[in-house]
Amino acid sequence: MAVPLETFFLKPDTKGTLQSRIQQMVAEGILSGRFRRGEKLPSTRKLAQHLGVSRITVTLAYTELLSNDYLSSKGRSGYFVSDTAPEPPHFAAAPARQDAVDWARALGQKFTGGATPVKPQDWAQYRYPFLYGQTDPQLFDHANWRHCALQALGARDFAALTRDYYDQDDPQLVEFILRHTLPRRGITAAPDEVLITMGAQNALWMTTQVLLTQRRQAVIENPCYPALRDILTQSRCHRCAVDVDKDGLPPSDIPANTDVIFTTPSHQCPTSHTMPLARRQALLERARALDALIVEDDYEFEMAYLKPPMPALKSLDGDGRVIYVGSFSKSLFPGLRLGYLVGSAPFIREARALRASILRHPPGLMQRTTAYFLSLGHYDSLIRRTGKALADRRAIMEHAIRKHDLRIAGQGAYGGSSFWMRAPDHIDSEELATRLREAGVLIEPGTPFFAGDAPPRNYYRLAYSSIAQARIEPGIAEIAKAIQATPFT
């Protein structure tokens, strides 16, 4: 690796000859850690031109640094930072600065301390990672994704890669969503009724910003996706959590003053229950009676591998009151951060303007790469392969759960990638997760999914999307052992 030429400059306040100043500049770069062992320095000719000095001056400075073991020379290859050059010193941490700013008063709004759980970044290093939403490298189609990325980087797609779409999206990606993705959910839409987002969470945030005010009320499911509760808290709207049952959100429990209803009918988050057709129609009727809007987060729709999925709420909506949230981040990989909103044109117009004011549009390279991956059939192949693998893992996990006498509180009849579990009442899932982590087992405590000041503490979620089949049963055994070892209090 070469040290960039732009990092070399002579400080105007240094003293001495040009040769000594150049020597000092290079030595300081090494001692500060900016130039590292083995990195190549600019040639004497290029550095001399860059600094506006004679080449012999730079050569003499390099020669002196060679003699002091700061640099090494490799024939015609040039000059490099020596493998025996001094290491940058390890300084003690600087004393904490006492700001003159009163941050308790200066912060207009706080976003820390929400309910959204933090997942370990090194989850793949654990032997039994029962964590939801992570990508299994054994299942992902690396070769074709790389091919699509290279195609998107080609000269033919240069404009799509580099242009500023301002408030628009990649037309190829939007066309595929309109022609292929949405019809599978029974949804028909026009181009001005679709907006690409930075994942489903960004879609939920924009929807909340557009629809809700401090005087309006939103209904959420209980338990629900913790990040949604954080988003609604930040919006300062009124919030009502309605307990779900085995069929999802009960329409009759939605209060009369509701403006917006948030629901996950495909696979309720986190219980994985699927809302039956009759319940979906009743929910639409309840929303019509209240003149309320519905935000349908089509959570894990692609993970319906046991039987054909139910029609989306949006496909049953004749009033235009359902706003549909979809995502490719769950079915491809979470780092993709691409999702989409589908709604009536007036709503999408406002959401588009909001997006343009904060990030313009998602990166063109990711949109075009995804468009190729979808349109060339790689996405469908990946979904089929993933569905088969998840079905096999689900069967193994269900058998292991029964074998070790653990209790399932919720599981998807259509598929999904996780089990919603209930431990004995004396178990605190946060403490259980901490103890299991020491044994190489990662689970998700269920407490953050619940609303209220005193949520139940004995629920937890076990996902099977990222754990190898052979490790499922031993991991479940570790969980059962930890639960059995927990004394009653």
C-alpha positions as CSV (number, residue, x, y, z in Angstrom):
1,M,0.0,0.0,0.0
2,A,1.3,3.5,-0.9
3,V,1.2,6.5,1.3
4,P,-0.9,9.2,-0.5
5,L,1.1,12.1,-1.8
6,E,-1.4,14.5,-0.4
7,T,-0.4,13.6,3.2
8,F,3.0,15.2,2.7
9,F,3.3,18.9,3.5
10,L,6.0,21.1,5.1
11,K,4.8,23.0,8.2
12,P,5.6,26.7,7.8
13,D,6.7,27.0,11.5
14,T,9.4,24.3,11.4
15,K,13.0,25.4,11.3
16,G,16.1,24.2,9.6
17,T,17.2,23.4,6.1
18,L,14.7,22.0,3.5
19,Q,16.5,18.6,3.8
20,S,16.0,18.5,7.6
21,R,12.4,19.7,7.4
22,I,11.6,16.9,4.9
23,Q,13.4,14.4,7.1
24,Q,11.4,15.6,10.1
25,M,8.1,15.5,8.2
26,V,8.6,11.8,7.3
27,A,9.8,10.8,10.7
28,E,6.8,12.5,12.4
29,G,4.5,10.7,10.0
30,I,6.0,7.3,11.1
31,L,6.1,8.2,14.8
32,S,2.5,9.3,14.7
33,G,1.3,6.1,13.1
34,R,0.1,7.9,9.9
35,F,2.8,6.0,7.9
36,R,2.9,2.3,8.7
37,R,5.6,-0.3,8.3
38,G,5.8,-1.7,4.8
39,E,3.9,1.2,3.2
40,K,5.5,2.7,0.1
41,L,6.6,6.4,0.0
42,P,6.3,8.6,-3.1
43,S,9.3,8.6,-5.4
44,T,11.9,11.3,-4.9
45,R,10.8,12.9,-8.2
46,K,7.1,13.0,-7.3
47,L,7.7,14.3,-3.7
48,A,10.0,17.0,-5.0
49,Q,7.4,18.2,-7.5
50,H,4.7,18.1,-4.9
51,L,6.7,20.1,-2.4
52,G,8.3,22.4,-4.9
53,V,11.9,21.6,-4.0
54,S,14.8,20.0,-5.9
55,R,14.9,16.2,-6.3
56,I,18.5,16.1,-4.7
57,T,17.1,17.6,-1.5
58,V,14.5,14.9,-1.2
59,T,17.0,12.2,-2.0
60,L,19.4,13.4,0.7
61,A,16.5,13.4,3.2
62,Y,15.5,9.8,2.3
63,T,19.2,8.7,2.5
64,E,19.4,10.0,6.0
65,L,16.2,8.2,7.0
66,L,17.6,5.0,5.5
67,S,20.7,5.2,7.7
68,N,18.5,5.7,10.7
69,D,16.3,2.6,9.9
70,Y,13.2,4.7,9.3
71,L,13.1,3.7,5.6
72,S,14.2,0.8,3.5
73,S,15.1,0.7,-0.2
74,K,14.0,-2.1,-2.4
75,G,16.0,-1.6,-5.6
76,R,14.0,-0.1,-8.3
77,S,10.8,-0.6,-6.4
78,G,11.4,2.6,-4.3
79,Y,11.4,3.6,-0.7
80,F,9.3,2.0,2.0
81,V,8.7,2.5,5.7
82,S,11.2,0.1,7.3
83,D,10.0,-3.1,9.1
84,T,12.3,-2.0,11.9
85,A,11.0,1.6,12.0
86,P,10.1,2.9,15.5
87,E,6.6,2.0,16.6
88,P,4.2,4.8,17.4
89,P,4.2,5.4,21.2
90,H,1.2,4.3,23.2
91,F,0.1,7.4,25.0
92,A,-2.1,7.3,28.1
93,A,-5.7,8.3,27.6
94,A,-6.1,12.0,27.6
95,P,-7.9,13.4,30.7
96,A,-11.6,13.8,30.3
97,R,-12.5,17.3,29.1
98,Q,-15.0,19.3,31.1
99,D,-17.3,20.9,28.6
100,A,-18.6,24.3,29.3
101,V,-21.9,23.3,27.6
102,D,-24.8,22.1,29.8
103,W,-25.8,19.3,27.5
104,A,-28.8,18.4,29.7
105,R,-30.3,21.7,28.7
106,A,-28.8,22.0,25.2
107,L,-30.2,18.8,23.9
108,G,-33.6,19.6,22.4
109,Q,-34.6,15.9,22.2
110,K,-32.9,12.6,23.3
111,F,-32.9,9.5,21.2
112,T,-30.9,7.2,23.6
113,G,-32.5,4.9,26.1
114,G,-35.0,3.4,23.7
115,A,-36.4,-0.1,23.8
116,T,-34.5,-1.4,20.7
117,P,-32.1,-4.2,21.9
118,V,-28.4,-4.1,21.0
119,K,-27.0,-7.2,19.3
120,P,-23.4,-8.3,19.6
121,Q,-21.4,-7.4,16.5
122,D,-19.3,-10.6,16.9
123,W,-22.3,-12.9,17.0
124,A,-20.8,-15.2,14.3
125,Q,-18.0,-16.0,16.8
126,Y,-20.5,-17.7,19.1
127,R,-21.1,-21.4,18.8
128,Y,-24.8,-21.3,19.2
129,P,-26.2,-18.0,17.7
130,F,-30.0,-18.1,17.9
131,L,-30.1,-14.5,16.7
132,Y,-32.8,-13.2,14.4
133,G,-32.2,-11.4,11.1
134,Q,-28.6,-12.3,10.4
135,T,-27.3,-13.6,7.1
136,D,-26.1,-17.1,6.8
137,P,-23.0,-17.0,4.5
138,Q,-23.6,-20.7,3.6
139,L,-26.9,-19.8,2.0
140,F,-26.2,-16.4,0.3
141,D,-25.4,-16.3,-3.4
142,H,-22.1,-14.5,-3.2
143,A,-21.0,-15.3,-6.8
144,N,-24.2,-13.9,-8.5
145,W,-24.4,-10.9,-6.2
146,R,-20.8,-10.0,-7.1
147,H,-21.6,-10.5,-10.8
148,C,-24.6,-8.1,-10.5
149,A,-22.5,-5.6,-8.6
150,L,-19.9,-5.7,-11.4
151,Q,-22.6,-5.3,-14.0
152,A,-24.0,-2.3,-12.2
153,L,-20.4,-0.8,-12.1
154,G,-20.1,-1.2,-15.9
155,A,-19.9,1.6,-18.4
156,R,-23.5,1.0,-19.6
157,D,-24.8,1.8,-16.1
158,F,-22.5,4.7,-15.4
159,A,-25.3,7.2,-15.4
160,A,-27.4,5.1,-13.0
161,L,-24.4,4.7,-10.7
162,T,-23.3,8.3,-10.6
163,R,-26.3,10.6,-11.3
164,D,-28.2,12.5,-8.6
165,Y,-31.7,11.1,-8.7
166,Y,-32.7,13.9,-6.3
167,D,-36.2,12.6,-5.1
168,Q,-36.5,9.8,-7.7
169,D,-35.4,6.1,-7.7
170,D,-33.8,3.6,-10.0
171,P,-36.5,3.0,-12.6
172,Q,-35.4,-0.6,-13.1
173,L,-35.8,-1.4,-9.4
174,V,-39.2,0.3,-9.3
175,E,-40.4,-1.5,-12.4
176,F,-39.4,-4.9,-11.0
177,I,-41.3,-4.2,-7.7
178,L,-44.4,-3.1,-9.7
179,R,-44.3,-6.0,-12.2
180,H,-43.1,-8.9,-10.0
181,T,-42.8,-8.3,-6.3
182,L,-46.2,-6.6,-5.6
183,P,-48.3,-8.9,-7.8
184,R,-47.1,-11.8,-5.7
185,R,-48.8,-10.1,-2.8
186,G,-52.0,-9.4,-4.8
187,I,-51.1,-5.7,-5.0
188,T,-51.3,-3.4,-8.1
189,A,-49.7,0.0,-8.0
190,A,-48.5,2.8,-10.2
191,P,-44.9,4.2,-10.3
192,D,-46.0,7.3,-8.3
193,E,-47.3,5.0,-5.5
194,V,-43.9,3.4,-4.8
195,L,-40.9,4.8,-2.9
196,I,-37.6,3.1,-2.2
197,T,-36.4,3.4,1.4
198,M,-33.3,2.6,3.4
199,G,-34.9,-0.5,4.8
200,A,-38.2,-1.1,6.5
201,Q,-37.2,0.8,9.6
202,N,-36.6,4.0,7.5
203,A,-40.0,3.4,5.9
204,L,-41.7,3.2,9.3
205,W,-39.9,6.4,10.4
206,M,-41.0,8.4,7.3
207,T,-44.5,7.1,7.6
208,T,-44.7,8.2,11.2
209,Q,-43.4,11.6,10.3
210,V,-45.9,12.1,7.6
211,L,-49.0,10.7,9.3
212,L,-48.7,11.5,13.0
213,T,-48.6,14.6,15.2
214,Q,-48.6,15.2,18.9
215,R,-52.5,15.3,18.8
216,R,-52.9,12.0,16.9
217,Q,-53.0,8.5,18.2
218,A,-51.3,5.3,16.9
219,V,-52.1,1.7,17.8
220,I,-49.3,-0.8,18.0
221,E,-49.3,-4.5,18.7
222,N,-48.2,-5.8,22.1
223,P,-45.6,-7.3,21.9
224,C,-44.2,-5.6,18.8
225,Y,-41.0,-4.6,17.0
226,P,-39.1,-2.5,19.6
227,A,-37.7,0.0,17.1
228,L,-41.3,0.9,16.0
229,R,-42.1,1.8,19.6
230,D,-39.0,4.0,19.7
231,I,-39.9,5.7,16.5
232,L,-43.4,6.5,17.8
233,T,-42.0,7.8,21.1
234,Q,-39.8,10.2,19.2
235,S,-42.7,11.5,17.2
236,R,-44.5,12.4,20.5
237,C,-47.8,11.1,19.3
238,H,-50.3,9.3,21.6
239,R,-49.7,5.6,21.6
240,C,-51.9,2.7,22.5
241,A,-50.5,-0.9,22.7
242,V,-53.1,-3.6,22.0
243,D,-52.4,-7.2,23.1
244,V,-52.2,-9.7,20.3
245,D,-53.7,-13.2,20.3
246,K,-53.0,-16.3,18.2
247,D,-54.6,-14.5,15.2
248,G,-52.7,-11.2,15.6
249,L,-54.2,-7.8,16.3
250,P,-57.8,-8.0,17.5
251,P,-59.8,-5.3,15.7
252,S,-62.4,-5.0,18.4
253,D,-59.8,-3.9,20.9
254,I,-58.7,-0.9,18.8
255,P,-59.9,2.3,20.6
256,A,-62.3,4.7,18.9
257,N,-59.9,7.7,18.7
258,T,-57.3,5.9,16.7
259,D,-55.7,7.6,13.7
260,V,-53.1,5.1,12.5
261,I,-52.8,1.3,13.1
262,F,-49.5,-0.5,12.8
263,T,-49.6,-4.2,12.2
264,T,-47.5,-7.2,11.1
265,P,-50.1,-9.6,9.6
266,S,-47.8,-12.0,7.7
267,H,-45.7,-13.0,10.6
268,Q,-46.5,-11.0,13.7
269,C,-43.3,-9.6,15.3
270,P,-42.2,-11.4,17.5
271,T,-44.8,-14.2,17.9
272,S,-44.7,-15.2,14.2
273,H,-48.5,-15.7,14.3
274,T,-50.2,-15.1,10.9
275,M,-53.4,-13.1,10.7
276,P,-56.3,-15.2,9.1
277,L,-58.2,-13.8,6.2
278,A,-61.4,-13.2,8.3
279,R,-59.3,-11.2,10.8
280,R,-57.8,-9.1,8.0
281,Q,-61.2,-8.2,6.6
282,A,-62.4,-7.3,10.1
283,L,-59.4,-5.1,10.6
284,L,-60.1,-3.3,7.4
285,E,-63.7,-2.8,8.4
286,R,-62.7,-1.5,11.8
287,A,-60.2,1.0,10.2
288,R,-63.0,2.1,7.8
289,A,-65.4,2.7,10.7
290,L,-62.8,4.8,12.5
291,D,-61.6,6.5,9.3
292,A,-58.1,5.3,10.4
293,L,-55.1,4.4,8.3
294,I,-53.3,1.0,8.5
295,V,-49.5,0.6,8.1
296,E,-48.9,-3.0,7.1
297,D,-45.3,-4.1,7.8
298,D,-45.1,-7.2,5.6
299,Y,-42.7,-8.8,8.0
300,E,-41.0,-12.0,6.6
301,F,-43.5,-12.4,3.8
302,E,-40.8,-14.2,1.7
303,M,-40.3,-16.7,4.5
304,A,-43.7,-18.5,3.8
305,Y,-42.2,-21.8,2.8
306,L,-44.6,-24.2,4.4
307,K,-47.7,-23.2,2.4
308,P,-48.8,-20.3,0.2
309,P,-48.9,-16.9,2.0
310,M,-52.1,-15.1,2.8
311,P,-53.0,-12.1,0.6
312,A,-51.6,-8.8,1.9
313,L,-53.9,-6.4,3.6
314,K,-53.0,-3.9,0.9
315,S,-54.4,-6.3,-1.7
316,L,-57.8,-6.3,0.1
317,D,-58.0,-2.6,0.6
318,G,-60.5,-0.8,-1.6
319,D,-60.3,2.5,0.2
320,G,-56.6,3.4,-0.2
321,R,-56.2,3.4,3.6
322,V,-53.4,0.8,3.8
323,I,-49.8,1.8,3.5
324,Y,-47.6,-1.2,2.7
325,V,-44.0,-1.6,4.0
326,G,-41.7,-4.1,2.3
327,S,-38.0,-4.9,2.6
328,F,-35.2,-6.7,0.8
329,S,-32.9,-6.5,3.8
330,K,-34.5,-9.5,5.6
331,S,-34.5,-11.8,2.5
332,L,-31.1,-10.7,1.1
333,F,-28.9,-9.3,3.9
334,P,-29.5,-6.7,6.6
335,G,-26.6,-4.5,5.5
336,L,-28.3,-3.9,2.2
337,R,-30.7,-1.4,3.8
338,L,-33.2,-1.4,0.9
339,G,-37.0,-1.4,1.4
340,Y,-40.0,0.2,-0.2
341,L,-43.3,2.0,0.6
342,V,-46.5,1.5,-1.3
343,G,-49.4,3.8,-0.8
344,S,-51.7,6.3,-2.4
345,A,-50.0,9.0,-4.5
346,P,-50.7,11.9,-2.1
347,F,-49.0,10.0,0.8
348,I,-46.0,8.9,-1.4
349,R,-45.5,12.4,-2.6
350,E,-45.1,13.7,0.9
351,A,-42.9,10.8,1.9
352,R,-40.7,11.4,-1.2
353,A,-40.3,15.1,-0.3
354,L,-39.3,14.1,3.3
355,R,-36.8,11.6,2.1
356,A,-35.3,14.2,-0.4
357,S,-34.8,16.6,2.5
358,I,-32.8,14.2,4.6
359,L,-31.0,11.8,2.2
360,R,-32.2,12.5,-1.3
361,H,-32.3,8.8,-2.3
362,P,-30.7,5.5,-1.5
363,P,-27.4,4.9,-3.2
364,G,-27.8,4.3,-7.0
365,L,-25.2,1.4,-7.0
366,M,-27.2,-0.6,-4.4
367,Q,-30.5,0.0,-6.2
368,R,-29.1,-1.1,-9.6
369,T,-27.3,-4.1,-8.2
370,T,-30.4,-5.2,-6.5
371,A,-32.5,-4.6,-9.6
372,Y,-30.1,-7.0,-11.6
373,F,-30.2,-9.6,-8.8
374,L,-34.0,-9.6,-8.8
375,S,-34.6,-9.4,-12.6
376,L,-32.0,-12.1,-13.5
377,G,-33.8,-14.7,-11.2
378,H,-31.1,-14.9,-8.6
379,Y,-33.4,-13.6,-5.9
380,D,-36.1,-16.3,-6.5
381,S,-33.4,-19.0,-6.4
382,L,-32.0,-17.7,-3.2
383,I,-35.5,-17.6,-1.6
384,R,-36.2,-21.2,-2.6
385,R,-32.9,-22.4,-1.3
386,T,-33.3,-20.4,1.9
387,G,-36.8,-21.7,2.4
388,K,-35.7,-25.3,2.1
389,A,-32.9,-24.7,4.6
390,L,-35.1,-22.9,7.1
391,A,-37.8,-25.7,6.8
392,D,-35.1,-28.3,7.7
393,R,-33.7,-26.2,10.6
394,R,-37.2,-25.5,11.9
395,A,-38.0,-29.2,12.1
396,I,-34.8,-29.9,13.9
397,M,-35.3,-27.1,16.4
398,E,-38.9,-28.0,17.0
399,H,-37.9,-31.6,17.8
400,A,-35.1,-30.4,20.1
401,I,-37.4,-28.0,21.9
402,R,-39.9,-30.8,22.6
403,K,-37.2,-33.1,23.6
404,H,-35.8,-30.7,26.2
405,D,-39.2,-29.7,27.5
406,L,-39.0,-26.0,26.5
407,R,-42.3,-24.1,25.8
408,I,-43.2,-22.5,22.5
409,A,-45.4,-19.4,22.9
410,G,-45.6,-18.7,19.2
411,Q,-44.5,-20.0,15.8
412,G,-45.5,-19.3,12.2
413,A,-47.9,-21.7,10.6
414,Y,-46.6,-20.5,7.2
415,G,-42.9,-20.5,8.0
416,G,-40.7,-17.7,9.4
417,S,-37.3,-18.0,10.9
418,S,-37.8,-18.0,14.7
419,F,-39.7,-19.4,17.7
420,W,-41.3,-17.2,20.3
421,M,-40.5,-18.9,23.6
422,R,-41.9,-18.7,27.2
423,A,-39.7,-19.7,30.1
424,P,-41.1,-20.5,33.6
425,D,-42.4,-17.5,35.4
426,H,-39.4,-17.2,37.8
427,I,-37.0,-16.8,34.8
428,D,-35.7,-13.4,33.9
429,S,-34.7,-13.7,30.2
430,E,-32.2,-10.8,30.4
431,E,-30.3,-12.7,33.1
432,L,-30.7,-15.9,31.3
433,A,-29.2,-14.4,28.1
434,T,-26.2,-13.1,30.1
435,R,-25.5,-16.5,31.5
436,L,-26.0,-18.3,28.2
437,R,-23.6,-15.9,26.5
438,E,-20.8,-17.1,28.7
439,A,-21.6,-20.6,27.4
440,G,-21.4,-19.5,23.8
441,V,-25.2,-19.3,23.3
442,L,-27.0,-16.2,22.1
443,I,-30.7,-15.7,22.6
444,E,-32.9,-12.6,22.4
445,P,-34.6,-11.6,25.6
446,G,-38.3,-10.8,25.1
447,T,-38.8,-7.9,27.5
448,P,-38.0,-5.1,25.0
449,F,-40.8,-6.3,22.7
450,F,-43.5,-5.5,25.3
451,A,-45.0,-2.1,26.2
452,G,-45.7,-0.9,29.7
453,D,-43.8,-0.3,32.9
454,A,-44.0,-3.9,34.1
455,P,-43.6,-6.1,31.0
456,P,-43.3,-9.9,31.4
457,R,-39.7,-10.9,31.8
458,N,-39.8,-14.6,31.0
459,Y,-40.2,-14.5,27.2
460,Y,-37.4,-14.9,24.6
461,R,-36.9,-15.4,20.9
462,L,-34.9,-18.2,19.2
463,A,-34.1,-17.8,15.6
464,Y,-32.7,-20.5,13.3
465,S,-31.7,-18.4,10.3
466,S,-28.0,-18.2,11.1
467,I,-27.2,-21.4,13.1
468,A,-25.9,-24.6,11.5
469,Q,-28.2,-27.6,11.7
470,A,-25.7,-29.7,13.7
471,R,-25.5,-27.0,16.4
472,I,-29.2,-26.5,17.0
473,E,-29.9,-29.5,19.3
474,P,-26.7,-29.0,21.5
475,G,-27.6,-25.3,21.7
476,I,-31.2,-26.0,22.8
477,A,-29.7,-28.4,25.4
478,E,-27.6,-25.6,26.8
479,I,-30.7,-23.4,27.1
480,A,-32.7,-26.1,28.9
481,K,-29.8,-26.7,31.3
482,A,-29.5,-23.0,32.2
483,I,-33.2,-22.8,32.8
484,Q,-33.3,-25.9,35.0
485,A,-30.3,-24.6,37.0
486,T,-32.1,-21.3,37.8
487,P,-33.5,-21.5,41.4
488,F,-37.0,-20.4,42.2
489,T,-37.1,-17.0,44.0
